[in-house]
Amino acid sequence: MSAHVGTRHTLVAERPTGSEPRPYRFPEVRRVTVAGGEVVGAHLPGHRLAWAKSVMESGALHEPVGLDGLARITCSLLDEGSLDRDADAFGVAVEALGAQWRIACGWETQEVGLDLPADRLTAGLDLVAEAIRRPAFTDADVERFLADHVRSLKTAWAQPGTRAQLAFRQALFGPAHRLGGVLGGTPDTAAALTADAIRAFHADRMTAPGTLAVVGDLDTIDLEALGTIVFAGATGTGRPAELAEFTGAPSTRQAIVVDRPGAVQSVLRIGHTAAPRSTPDLIAVELCAEVLGGSFGSRLNHLLREVKGYTYGAHASFGHGRRSGAFTMSAAVHTEVTAAAVEDTIAEIRRMHSDGVTADELAATRAHALGSMPINLQTPGGIGGRLIEAIVHGLPDDHVTREYAEIGSTDLAAVSRAAAIHLRPDELAVVVEGDASRVVPDLEAAGFEVVRSEV
């Protein structure tokens, strides 16, 4: 509030006192089996917006060798024309519903769907079914789309960080492993894609019913009817991709350098493989990662940005897949401090591994997590993302409710134990994309064995 004194305004600010977080309960989940597939719905009473996605076992791990990026391209082409209408007509049909077309392609699964007014959901899923079950994939459309895609990839690969990410994943999983690549592929793999390869991938991987996720007022939505629409004409059975053993064996004393002549900054990727989503101490791991590098006030960001002035920002997190994961630290630092930034990062990871977190760090991180989770779950899309997480990883319907409660109950010992178990400071892949002529001597002087990457 403000007090008026003469011609002056004086602000009187009093810090509000917080209260104990209220329990959070994820919306009711309903399941229906129909036409060989399953519909999983989250109930939002009274909502006038709806969200829906078809989830298929057809992610990047299903791609044939040498055709990296095929899954994402095939998914992206679904709204470029069907057997019923061309790309322009399809786009007009989506816009006429006031809908937003949504796709995603991960390592295990693909997602295709939309969000739109709830009273138009049936018409919207007619379009989703049309795109998935009856895509055109004409030579002309594919040729045009691939040409645009190759050009955009070349632009992306000219930017700092893209090659560092590829070199990092190769170090973790091995260059011959699909996980040792990047999801969207490279300009070279994109140039190898053809209309025939796209049609074959769709026929082999994207014709099974899959799972339909729906978020909205389920009292006004017929889940069985929606499943019948989306699964009509589906054949085959979706199956998880085979996953070969990893061949990467990184060592913290080795630095992999991707040369970027003349660069005034170096892009860093530092990390190691990690546990899958099913690890029983997931919440403790996530709280540990948040303290280390997940927020503006995290240890790494404070050290590298505020104390040392090396970077505008540093981030670290665990990515937990269905069967594998990765711990990744990322930052862009001034070229002249590259070796020092690498050493300081490793030292901070090592310190958390040995000493764990403090009570104050855990309290602040827990408060942020408990406050932000309900905010992120206020929209159908936010709810839908967690619903898909349950589908992909086979989680119970109340997994978000349980997670929220576990954030509040996980103690300091558990988080510090997770740091000791899941951080491996002696097995870090250290990747630097920068001007090799300037960074290599400093890295060697710091005791690193430098390996030049060819990516």
KELODO-257924 format. One record per residue (C-alpha): residue number from 0; residue in one letter; x, y, z. Coordinates in Angstrom, 1 decimal, always signed. Layout:
# residues N
 num residuo     px     py     pz
 NUM       A      X      Y      Z
...
This chain:
# residues 455
 num residuo     px     py     pz
   0       M   +0.0   +0.0   +0.0
   1       S   +1.1   +3.6   -0.3
   2       A   +0.9   +6.5   +2.2
   3       H   +0.5  +10.1   +0.8
   4       V   +2.8  +12.6   +2.6
   5       G   +2.7  +16.0   +1.1
   6       T   +3.8  +15.6   -2.5
   7       R   +5.7  +12.3   -1.8
   8       H   +4.5   +8.8   -2.1
   9       T   +6.1   +6.3   +0.3
  10       L   +5.7   +2.6   -0.4
  11       V   +5.2   +0.4   +2.6
  12       A   +6.0   -3.2   +1.8
  13       E   +5.5   -6.1   +4.2
  14       R   +6.7   -9.5   +3.2
  15       P   +3.7  -11.8   +3.1
  16       T   +3.9  -14.9   +5.3
  17       G   +3.4  -18.2   +3.6
  18       S   +1.1  -21.0   +4.6
  19       E   +1.3  -24.7   +4.4
  20       P   +0.7  -26.0   +0.9
  21       R   -2.8  -27.5   +0.4
  22       P   -3.0  -31.1   -0.8
  23       Y   -3.3  -31.5   -4.6
  24       R   -5.4  -34.2   -6.2
  25       F   -5.1  -35.0   -9.9
  26       P   -8.4  -35.1  -11.8
  27       E  -10.4  -38.3  -11.9
  28       V   -9.2  -40.6  -14.6
  29       R  -11.6  -42.8  -16.6
  30       R  -10.6  -45.6  -19.0
  31       V  -12.5  -47.3  -21.8
  32       T  -11.3  -50.2  -24.1
  33       V  -12.8  -50.0  -27.6
  34       A  -11.9  -51.2  -31.1
  35       G   -8.6  -52.7  -30.0
  36       G   -7.4  -49.6  -28.3
  37       E   -7.8  -47.8  -25.0
  38       V   -9.2  -44.3  -24.3
  39       V   -7.8  -42.6  -21.1
  40       G   -9.7  -39.5  -20.0
  41       A   -9.1  -36.9  -17.3
  42       H  -12.2  -35.3  -16.0
  43       L  -12.4  -31.5  -15.7
  44       P  -16.0  -30.7  -14.7
  45       G  -17.4  -27.6  -16.4
  46       H  -14.5  -27.0  -18.7
  47       R  -15.4  -25.6  -22.2
  48       L  -12.1  -26.5  -23.7
  49       A  -10.9  -29.9  -24.5
  50       W   -7.6  -31.6  -25.4
  51       A   -6.9  -34.9  -27.0
  52       K   -4.0  -36.8  -28.4
  53       S   -3.4  -40.2  -30.0
  54       V   -0.3  -41.9  -28.5
  55       M   +1.5  -44.5  -30.7
  56       E   +4.4  -46.8  -30.2
  57       S   +6.3  -45.3  -33.2
  58       G   +9.1  -43.0  -31.8
  59       A  +12.6  -42.6  -33.0
  60       L  +13.8  -45.9  -31.6
  61       H  +11.7  -47.6  -34.2
  62       E  +13.5  -46.0  -37.1
  63       P  +15.5  -48.1  -39.6
  64       V  +19.3  -47.8  -39.3
  65       G  +20.5  -44.7  -41.3
  66       L  +17.1  -43.0  -41.4
  67       D  +17.4  -40.9  -38.3
  68       G  +14.5  -38.4  -38.1
  69       L  +12.1  -40.5  -40.1
  70       A   +9.6  -40.8  -37.2
  71       R   +9.4  -37.1  -36.7
  72       I   +9.1  -36.3  -40.4
  73       T   +6.3  -38.9  -40.8
  74       C   +4.5  -37.4  -37.9
  75       S   +5.0  -33.9  -39.2
  76       L   +3.6  -34.8  -42.6
  77       L   +0.2  -36.1  -41.3
  78       D   -1.5  -32.7  -41.6
  79       E   +0.0  -32.1  -45.1
  80       G   -2.9  -33.8  -46.8
  81       S   -5.0  -37.0  -46.6
  82       L   -6.8  -39.2  -49.0
  83       D   -9.8  -37.0  -48.4
  84       R   -8.4  -33.5  -48.8
  85       D   -5.2  -31.8  -49.6
  86       A   -2.9  -29.8  -47.2
  87       D   -4.7  -26.5  -47.7
  88       A   -8.2  -28.0  -47.2
  89       F   -7.0  -29.9  -44.2
  90       G   -5.5  -26.8  -42.6
  91       V   -8.7  -24.9  -43.3
  92       A  -10.7  -27.7  -41.6
  93       V   -8.6  -27.5  -38.5
  94       E   -8.8  -23.7  -38.3
  95       A  -12.6  -23.8  -38.8
  96       L  -12.9  -25.7  -35.6
  97       G  -10.8  -23.1  -33.7
  98       A   -8.4  -25.9  -33.0
  99       Q   -4.6  -26.0  -32.5
 100       W   -2.9  -29.0  -34.2
 101       R   -0.4  -30.7  -31.8
 102       I   +2.3  -33.3  -32.6
 103       A   +5.3  -34.6  -30.7
 104       C   +7.8  -37.3  -31.4
 105       G  +10.0  -38.8  -28.6
 106       W  +12.3  -41.8  -28.5
 107       E   +9.5  -44.3  -27.7
 108       T   +6.2  -42.8  -28.9
 109       Q   +4.6  -40.2  -31.2
 110       E   +1.6  -38.0  -30.3
 111       V   -0.9  -36.5  -32.7
 112       G   -3.9  -34.4  -31.6
 113       L   -5.4  -31.0  -30.9
 114       D   -7.0  -28.7  -28.4
 115       L  -10.2  -26.9  -29.2
 116       P  -13.6  -26.0  -27.8
 117       A  -15.2  -29.0  -26.1
 118       D  -18.3  -29.0  -28.3
 119       R  -16.2  -29.5  -31.4
 120       L  -14.1  -32.4  -30.0
 121       T  -15.8  -35.1  -32.1
 122       A  -15.2  -33.2  -35.3
 123       G  -11.6  -32.6  -34.3
 124       L  -10.9  -36.2  -33.7
 125       D  -12.5  -37.0  -37.1
 126       L   -9.6  -35.0  -38.5
 127       V   -7.0  -36.7  -36.3
 128       A   -8.3  -40.1  -37.5
 129       E   -8.2  -38.9  -41.1
 130       A   -4.6  -37.8  -40.7
 131       I   -3.4  -41.0  -39.0
 132       R   -5.4  -43.6  -40.8
 133       R   -5.5  -42.1  -44.3
 134       P   -2.5  -39.9  -45.0
 135       A   -1.7  -39.1  -48.6
 136       F   +2.1  -38.9  -48.5
 137       T   +2.1  -37.8  -52.2
 138       D   +5.5  -37.6  -53.9
 139       A   +5.0  -33.9  -54.5
 140       D   +4.0  -33.1  -50.9
 141       V   +6.9  -35.2  -49.5
 142       E   +9.4  -33.8  -51.8
 143       R   +8.4  -30.2  -50.9
 144       F   +8.3  -30.9  -47.2
 145       L  +11.7  -32.7  -47.2
 146       A  +13.4  -29.9  -49.1
 147       D  +12.1  -27.4  -46.5
 148       H  +13.1  -29.7  -43.7
 149       V  +16.7  -30.2  -45.0
 150       R  +17.1  -26.4  -45.3
 151       S  +15.8  -25.8  -41.8
 152       L  +18.1  -28.5  -40.4
 153       K  +21.1  -27.0  -42.1
 154       T  +20.3  -23.7  -40.4
 155       A  +19.9  -25.4  -37.1
 156       W  +23.2  -27.3  -37.4
 157       A  +24.9  -24.0  -38.2
 158       Q  +23.9  -22.7  -34.8
 159       P  +26.1  -23.3  -31.7
 160       G  +25.1  -26.3  -29.5
 161       T  +23.6  -28.7  -32.0
 162       R  +26.9  -30.5  -32.8
 163       A  +27.8  -30.4  -29.1
 164       Q  +24.6  -32.2  -28.3
 165       L  +25.3  -34.9  -30.9
 166       A  +28.8  -35.4  -29.7
 167       F  +27.5  -35.6  -26.1
 168       R  +25.0  -38.3  -26.9
 169       Q  +27.5  -40.3  -28.9
 170       A  +29.8  -40.2  -25.9
 171       L  +27.0  -41.5  -23.6
 172       F  +25.5  -44.2  -25.7
 173       G  +28.0  -44.9  -28.5
 174       P  +27.9  -43.5  -32.1
 175       A  +26.3  -46.6  -33.5
 176       H  +23.4  -46.6  -31.1
 177       R  +20.2  -44.7  -32.0
 178       L  +20.2  -43.0  -28.6
 179       G  +23.7  -41.8  -29.6
 180       G  +22.0  -39.5  -32.2
 181       V  +19.5  -36.7  -31.9
 182       L  +15.8  -37.0  -32.3
 183       G  +15.3  -35.1  -35.5
 184       G  +18.3  -36.5  -37.3
 185       T  +20.9  -34.5  -39.2
 186       P  +21.0  -32.9  -42.6
 187       D  +22.7  -36.0  -43.9
 188       T  +20.1  -38.4  -42.6
 189       A  +17.3  -36.1  -43.7
 190       A  +18.7  -36.1  -47.3
 191       A  +18.4  -39.9  -47.3
 192       L  +14.7  -39.9  -46.5
 193       T  +12.2  -40.7  -49.3
 194       A   +8.5  -40.9  -49.8
 195       D   +8.8  -44.7  -49.9
 196       A  +10.6  -44.8  -46.6
 197       I   +7.9  -42.6  -45.0
 198       R   +5.1  -44.7  -46.4
 199       A   +6.8  -47.9  -45.2
 200       F   +7.4  -46.5  -41.7
 201       H   +3.7  -45.4  -41.4
 202       A   +2.5  -48.8  -42.6
 203       D   +4.8  -50.7  -40.2
 204       R   +4.6  -48.5  -37.1
 205       M   +1.6  -46.2  -37.2
 206       T   -1.4  -48.3  -38.1
 207       A   -2.0  -49.9  -34.7
 208       P   -4.8  -48.4  -32.5
 209       G   -2.6  -47.0  -29.9
 210       T   -4.0  -45.0  -26.9
 211       L   -6.3  -42.0  -27.1
 212       A   -5.8  -39.4  -24.2
 213       V   -8.6  -37.0  -23.6
 214       V   -8.9  -34.1  -21.2
 215       G  -12.2  -32.3  -20.7
 216       D  -15.6  -32.5  -19.0
 217       L  -16.1  -36.2  -19.3
 218       D  -19.7  -36.0  -18.3
 219       T  -20.4  -34.4  -21.6
 220       I  -17.9  -36.5  -23.7
 221       D  -18.6  -40.1  -25.0
 222       L  -15.1  -41.7  -24.6
 223       E  -16.2  -44.9  -26.3
 224       A  -17.5  -43.0  -29.3
 225       L  -14.3  -41.0  -29.6
 226       G  -12.2  -44.2  -29.4
 227       T  -14.4  -45.7  -32.2
 228       I  -13.6  -42.7  -34.4
 229       V   -9.9  -42.7  -33.8
 230       F   -9.3  -46.5  -33.9
 231       A  -11.5  -47.2  -36.9
 232       G   -9.5  -48.9  -39.6
 233       A   -6.5  -49.6  -37.2
 234       T   -4.6  -52.8  -37.8
 235       G   -1.7  -54.5  -36.1
 236       T   -0.4  -54.3  -32.6
 237       G   +1.9  -51.5  -31.3
 238       R   +5.0  -52.9  -29.7
 239       P   +8.0  -51.3  -27.9
 240       A  +11.2  -50.9  -29.9
 241       E  +14.1  -53.1  -29.2
 242       L  +16.9  -51.4  -27.3
 243       A  +20.5  -52.5  -27.7
 244       E  +23.1  -52.2  -25.0
 245       F  +24.9  -48.9  -24.7
 246       T  +28.6  -48.8  -25.8
 247       G  +29.6  -45.4  -24.5
 248       A  +32.1  -45.3  -21.6
 249       P  +32.9  -41.6  -20.8
 250       S  +35.6  -40.6  -18.4
 251       T  +35.7  -37.2  -16.7
 252       R  +39.4  -36.7  -17.5
 253       Q  +38.7  -36.7  -21.2
 254       A  +37.4  -33.6  -23.0
 255       I  +35.7  -34.0  -26.4
 256       V  +36.2  -30.9  -28.5
 257       V  +33.9  -29.9  -31.4
 258       D  +35.8  -27.3  -33.4
 259       R  +34.0  -24.0  -34.1
 260       P  +36.7  -21.7  -35.5
 261       G  +36.4  -18.1  -34.4
 262       A  +33.7  -18.7  -31.8
 263       V  +33.7  -16.2  -28.9
 264       Q  +31.8  -18.6  -26.7
 265       S  +32.1  -22.3  -26.0
 266       V  +29.0  -24.5  -25.6
 267       L  +29.3  -27.1  -22.8
 268       R  +27.6  -30.4  -22.4
 269       I  +28.6  -32.4  -19.3
 270       G  +26.8  -35.4  -18.0
 271       H  +26.3  -39.2  -18.0
 272       T  +23.6  -41.8  -18.5
 273       A  +20.9  -42.0  -15.9
 274       A  +18.1  -44.2  -14.5
 275       P  +14.8  -44.5  -16.3
 276       R  +11.6  -42.9  -15.2
 277       S  +10.7  -46.0  -13.1
 278       T  +13.5  -45.4  -10.5
 279       P  +11.9  -45.6   -7.1
 280       D  +13.7  -42.5   -5.8
 281       L  +12.6  -40.3   -8.7
 282       I  +11.3  -37.4   -6.5
 283       A  +14.5  -37.3   -4.5
 284       V  +16.5  -37.3   -7.8
 285       E  +14.5  -34.4   -9.2
 286       L  +14.8  -32.4   -6.0
 287       C  +18.6  -33.0   -6.0
 288       A  +18.8  -31.9   -9.7
 289       E  +16.7  -28.7   -9.0
 290       V  +19.2  -27.7   -6.3
 291       L  +22.2  -28.4   -8.5
 292       G  +21.0  -26.8  -11.7
 293       G  +17.3  -26.5  -12.2
 294       S  +16.6  -22.9  -11.2
 295       F  +18.0  -19.4  -11.3
 296       G  +19.2  -19.8   -7.7
 297       S  +20.7  -23.2   -8.3
 298       R  +24.3  -24.0   -7.3
 299       L  +25.7  -24.1  -10.8
 300       N  +23.9  -21.0  -12.1
 301       H  +25.0  -19.1   -9.0
 302       L  +28.6  -20.2   -9.3
 303       L  +29.1  -19.9  -13.0
 304       R  +27.0  -16.7  -13.5
 305       E  +26.9  -14.7  -10.3
 306       V  +30.2  -15.6   -8.7
 307       K  +32.5  -16.3  -11.7
 308       G  +30.8  -14.3  -14.5
 309       Y  +31.5  -17.0  -17.0
 310       T  +28.0  -17.2  -18.5
 311       Y  +24.5  -15.8  -18.7
 312       G  +23.1  -19.1  -17.4
 313       A  +23.9  -22.7  -16.5
 314       H  +21.3  -25.5  -16.3
 315       A  +21.4  -29.1  -15.2
 316       S  +18.7  -31.8  -15.1
 317       F  +17.9  -35.5  -15.3
 318       G  +16.0  -36.7  -18.3
 319       H  +14.2  -39.9  -17.5
 320       G  +13.1  -42.0  -20.4
 321       R  +11.1  -45.3  -20.3
 322       R  +14.2  -47.5  -20.4
 323       S  +17.1  -45.0  -20.1
 324       G  +18.0  -41.5  -19.1
 325       A  +20.6  -38.8  -19.1
 326       F  +22.0  -36.3  -16.7
 327       T  +22.9  -33.1  -18.6
 328       M  +24.6  -29.9  -17.7
 329       S  +24.5  -27.2  -20.3
 330       A  +25.9  -23.7  -20.6
 331       A  +27.6  -21.3  -23.0
 332       V  +30.7  -19.6  -21.5
 333       H  +33.3  -17.1  -22.7
 334       T  +36.0  -18.8  -24.7
 335       E  +38.8  -17.7  -22.5
 336       V  +37.3  -19.3  -19.4
 337       T  +36.2  -22.6  -21.0
 338       A  +38.6  -24.8  -19.1
 339       A  +37.9  -23.1  -15.8
 340       A  +34.2  -23.4  -16.3
 341       V  +34.5  -27.1  -17.0
 342       E  +36.6  -27.6  -13.9
 343       D  +34.3  -25.6  -11.7
 344       T  +31.2  -27.5  -13.0
 345       I  +32.9  -30.9  -12.3
 346       A  +33.9  -29.7   -8.8
 347       E  +30.3  -28.6   -8.0
 348       I  +28.9  -31.9   -9.2
 349       R  +31.5  -33.7   -7.1
 350       R  +30.7  -31.6   -4.1
 351       M  +27.0  -32.5   -4.3
 352       H  +27.8  -36.1   -4.8
 353       S  +29.9  -36.3   -1.7
 354       D  +28.1  -33.7   +0.6
 355       G  +24.5  -33.8   -0.5
 356       V  +22.2  -30.8   -0.2
 357       T  +21.5  -28.5   +2.8
 358       A  +18.3  -28.1   +4.7
 359       D  +17.8  -24.6   +3.4
 360       E  +18.3  -25.7   -0.2
 361       L  +15.8  -28.5   +0.2
 362       A  +13.2  -26.2   +1.8
 363       A  +13.4  -23.6   -1.0
 364       T  +13.3  -26.2   -3.7
 365       R  +10.4  -28.1   -2.1
 366       A   +8.4  -24.8   -1.7
 367       H   +9.0  -24.0   -5.4
 368       A   +8.0  -27.4   -6.6
 369       L   +4.8  -27.5   -4.4
 370       G   +3.8  -24.1   -5.6
 371       S   +4.5  -24.5   -9.3
 372       M   +3.1  -27.9   -9.9
 373       P   -0.6  -26.9   -9.4
 374       I   +0.0  -23.8  -11.6
 375       N   +1.3  -26.0  -14.4
 376       L   -1.7  -28.2  -14.1
 377       Q   -4.4  -25.5  -14.6
 378       T   -5.0  -26.1  -18.3
 379       P   -6.2  -29.1  -20.2
 380       G   -2.8  -29.2  -22.0
 381       G   -1.0  -29.3  -18.6
 382       I   -3.2  -32.1  -17.4
 383       G   -2.8  -33.9  -20.7
 384       G   +1.0  -33.9  -20.6
 385       R   +0.9  -35.8  -17.3
 386       L   -1.8  -38.1  -18.6
 387       I   +0.5  -39.1  -21.5
 388       E   +3.3  -39.5  -19.0
 389       A   +1.2  -42.2  -17.3
 390       I   +0.4  -43.9  -20.6
 391       V   +4.0  -44.0  -21.9
 392       H   +5.5  -45.1  -18.6
 393       G   +2.6  -47.3  -17.3
 394       L   +2.0  -45.2  -14.2
 395       P   -1.0  -45.4  -11.9
 396       D   -3.9  -43.0  -12.5
 397       D   -3.0  -41.1   -9.3
 398       H   +0.7  -40.8  -10.0
 399       V   +0.7  -37.0   -9.9
 400       T   -1.2  -36.9   -6.6
 401       R   +1.3  -39.3   -5.1
 402       E   +4.2  -37.3   -6.6
 403       Y   +2.9  -34.1   -5.0
 404       A   +2.6  -35.7   -1.6
 405       E   +6.1  -37.3   -2.0
 406       I   +7.6  -33.9   -2.7
 407       G   +6.4  -32.7   +0.7
 408       S   +7.5  -35.8   +2.6
 409       T  +10.9  -36.6   +1.0
 410       D  +13.5  -35.7   +3.6
 411       L  +17.1  -34.3   +3.5
 412       A  +18.7  -37.7   +3.9
 413       A  +16.8  -39.1   +0.9
 414       V  +17.8  -36.3   -1.4
 415       S  +21.4  -36.4   -0.3
 416       R  +21.4  -40.2   -0.8
 417       A  +20.0  -39.7   -4.3
 418       A  +22.9  -37.3   -5.1
 419       A  +25.4  -39.9   -3.9
 420       I  +23.8  -42.7   -6.0
 421       H  +22.7  -40.9   -9.2
 422       L  +25.6  -38.4   -9.7
 423       R  +28.7  -40.1  -11.0
 424       P  +31.4  -37.4  -11.1
 425       D  +34.1  -39.8  -12.4
 426       E  +32.0  -40.9  -15.4
 427       L  +31.1  -37.6  -17.0
 428       A  +31.2  -37.0  -20.7
 429       V  +32.7  -33.6  -21.1
 430       V  +31.9  -32.0  -24.5
 431       V  +33.1  -28.5  -25.6
 432       E  +32.0  -26.9  -28.9
 433       G  +34.2  -23.9  -29.4
 434       D  +37.3  -22.5  -31.1
 435       A  +39.7  -25.5  -30.7
 436       S  +42.8  -23.4  -31.3
 437       R  +42.0  -21.4  -28.1
 438       V  +40.3  -24.0  -25.9
 439       V  +42.4  -27.1  -26.4
 440       P  +45.6  -25.7  -24.9
 441       D  +43.8  -24.6  -21.8
 442       L  +42.0  -27.9  -21.4
 443       E  +45.3  -29.8  -21.8
 444       A  +46.9  -27.5  -19.3
 445       A  +44.1  -28.4  -16.9
 446       G  +44.9  -32.0  -17.2
 447       F  +42.2  -33.2  -19.7
 448       E  +43.0  -35.6  -22.5
 449       V  +41.5  -33.9  -25.5
 450       V  +39.8  -35.8  -28.2
 451       R  +38.7  -34.0  -31.4
 452       S  +35.2  -34.8  -32.5
 453       E  +34.3  -35.2  -36.2
 454       V  +30.6  -34.3  -35.9
